[in-house]
Amino acid sequence: MQRKLTITVGEDVYRALHQKIGRGSISRFIESLVRPRILEDDALEAEYRLAAKDRGQEQAAQDWIESGVDEALD
């Protein structure tokens, strides 16, 4: 389901959106920019929190960090 949202932008941004994106594509363009920043970040954060609860994986990650593998890549 889609919902209508009214936003306010500067005149220059308004003109540029119409010129570069096109009148019928502005909503899709804005959603494509906003969606990853507010929805996917939450999902990723939730996965990190879940992974942090897995003590075995958390210890394996800590062991890898402390092993100095990144120093060997230089």
ABEGO torsion letter per residue (X at the ends): XBBBBBBBBBAAAAAAAAAAAEAAAAAAAAAAAAAAAAAAAAAAAAAAAAAAABAAAAAAAAAAAAAGAAAAAX
